[in-house]
Amino acid sequence: MCTWLTRVHSCGHYTKTLQAPCEEASKAKKVCDSGSEDSKTTGGLCYLPGCDKKPGIRREGPGKTYQSSPKSLRLRNQTGDRTDGGFDPDDVDL
């Protein structure tokens, strides 16, 4: 069974990181679908791009921001909300 650490900020956004892969996951070089989770509250607001800095309960997001035009900082768009705390099992290098 894999183990994750979930950090929840006071704004409600959270990040999820792998603490320990299970033996099968290490052999397969892929994180298992089931596991256990340790949650921690950091108390502060997160510094993720796109965070609205409003206190709230655990929630997905924010998305990644990108600049549409290098000449104008006001043309910023938000795409692809972060889900599952930004944790992507396919990106884990075991």
C-alpha positions as a printed NumPy array, in Angstrom:
array([[  0.   ,   0.   ,   0.   ],
       [  1.34 ,   3.435,  -0.959],
       [  1.408,   6.298,   1.522],
       [  0.722,   9.944,   0.656],
       [  1.179,  13.157,   2.587],
       [ -1.524,  15.75 ,   2.012],
       [ -0.933,  19.33 ,   3.141],
       [ -4.054,  21.482,   3.399],
       [ -3.579,  25.25 ,   3.556],
       [ -6.017,  27.627,   5.261],
       [ -7.309,  28.711,   1.831],
       [ -8.398,  25.1  ,   1.268],
       [ -5.993,  24.289,  -1.549],
       [ -3.907,  21.224,  -0.916],
       [ -0.837,  19.454,  -2.228],
       [ -0.338,  15.722,  -2.257],
       [  3.047,  13.992,  -2.366],
       [  4.089,  10.362,  -2.282],
       [  5.793,   9.358,   0.971],
       [  6.412,   5.69 ,   0.32 ],
       [  5.491,   3.446,  -2.615],
       [  4.334,  -0.076,  -1.936],
       [  6.55 ,  -2.953,  -3.074],
       [  4.378,  -3.733,  -6.108],
       [  4.456,  -0.078,  -7.172],
       [  8.245,   0.012,  -6.938],
       [  8.54 ,  -3.051,  -9.159],
       [  5.997,  -1.73 , -11.691],
       [  7.448,   1.818, -11.55 ],
       [  3.916,   3.147, -11.054],
       [  2.061,   4.358,  -7.991],
       [ -0.678,   2.013,  -6.813],
       [ -4.271,   3.194,  -6.936],
       [ -5.019,   2.467,  -3.291],
       [ -3.196,   3.649,  -0.243],
       [ -3.349,   5.59 ,   2.948],
       [ -3.105,   9.282,   3.555],
       [ -1.619,  11.474,   6.271],
       [ -3.099,  14.975,   6.325],
       [ -1.476,  18.042,   7.772],
       [ -2.816,  21.578,   8.009],
       [ -0.148,  24.184,   7.443],
       [ -2.214,  27.105,   8.737],
       [ -1.008,  29.578,   6.116],
       [ -2.346,  30.484,   2.718],
       [ -0.783,  28.688,  -0.219],
       [  1.394,  30.38 ,  -2.807],
       [  0.068,  28.497,  -5.826],
       [ -0.369,  30.689,  -8.919],
       [ -4.039,  31.591,  -9.221],
       [ -4.905,  31.227,  -5.528],
       [ -7.636,  33.659,  -4.503],
       [ -6.202,  33.828,  -0.951],
       [ -9.667,  33.364,   0.555],
       [-10.015,  31.017,   3.541],
       [-12.007,  27.906,   2.792],
       [-12.425,  24.184,   3.217],
       [-10.382,  21.611,   1.303],
       [-10.842,  22.254,  -2.415],
       [ -9.275,  21.543,  -5.772],
       [ -7.282,  24.028,  -7.813],
       [ -6.143,  26.566,  -8.562],
       [ -5.136,  26.112, -12.167],
       [ -1.87 ,  26.967, -13.786],
       [ -1.565,  30.475, -15.164],
       [  0.194,  31.441, -18.314],
       [  0.856,  34.745, -19.978],
       [ -0.875,  35.158, -23.334],
       [  1.325,  37.988, -24.484],
       [  4.849,  38.806, -23.305],
       [  4.062,  42.539, -23.662],
       [  1.   ,  42.558, -21.43 ],
       [  0.856,  41.131, -17.94 ],
       [ -2.895,  41.646, -17.762],
       [ -3.594,  38.971, -20.379],
       [ -3.294,  36.07 , -17.985],
       [ -5.465,  33.001, -18.365],
       [ -6.121,  30.133, -16.027],
       [ -6.124,  26.628, -17.448],
       [ -6.273,  23.083, -16.226],
       [ -7.334,  23.221, -12.601],
       [ -5.118,  21.111, -10.374],
       [ -6.918,  17.993,  -9.226],
       [ -5.993,  15.477,  -6.559],
       [ -3.709,  18.059,  -4.962],
       [ -1.645,  18.296,  -8.128],
       [ -0.552,  14.685,  -7.649],
       [ -0.058,  12.755, -10.869],
       [  1.01 ,   9.123, -10.351],
       [  2.472,   9.   , -13.865],
       [  5.01 ,  11.708, -12.969],
       [  6.458,   9.831, -10.005],
       [ 10.02 ,   8.578, -10.465],
       [ 10.273,   5.537,  -8.234]])
